[in-house]
């Protein structure tokens, strides 16, 4: 049984997640030109195991078709990352379900959108959705050992380094060295419950300054 099976089938195509700056929604055919333009970039594609390169509009079209079917089949839950202000397509984030109680997160952003905290914002929102709505016990993630930006995203989302190894990467024609990360429901719940203290400004006393 897939975690998606706990949701009514009729709502699967319409699930959206809103954050401060982003809308996460189902990939659409209207995304195809923008998706192809952003993914057809070696700096983006070669850091993943699944994005082909070169990346054409036909590849983006195949992705949209596949994701619509994968949602209904309970295999994956991928979202287009849309800028709330402009409506522009920025990249993708999604969950795969290798086990009943586990989800594997993946994401990519067009290079022009790097360095703004957008991947972290999208990934955190999807992790929250996975734990709070889908009832999963663990979220895992992987990145190429040379992908420091992706490593930072996972660490900011609370995922902890587990180990390193090799991962089959069909789009890269072989196996890639990767680092593996994991976040349990218990740790996620602790992070969500831990609110920062409010520190009010004070004037140091003369005694303390002496």
Buried (B, 14 or more C-beta within 10 A) or exposed (E): EBBBEEBEEEEBEEBEBEBEBBBBBBBEEEBBEBBBBBBBBEEBBBBBBEBBBEBBEEBBBEBBEBBBEBBEEBBBBBBBBBBEEEEBBBBBBBBBBEEEEBBBBBBBBBEEBBEEEBBBBBBBBBBBBBBEBBEBBBBBBBBBEEBEEBBEBBBBBBBEEEEEEEBEBEBBEEEBEBBBBBBBBEBBEEEEEEEEEEEEEEEEEEEEEE
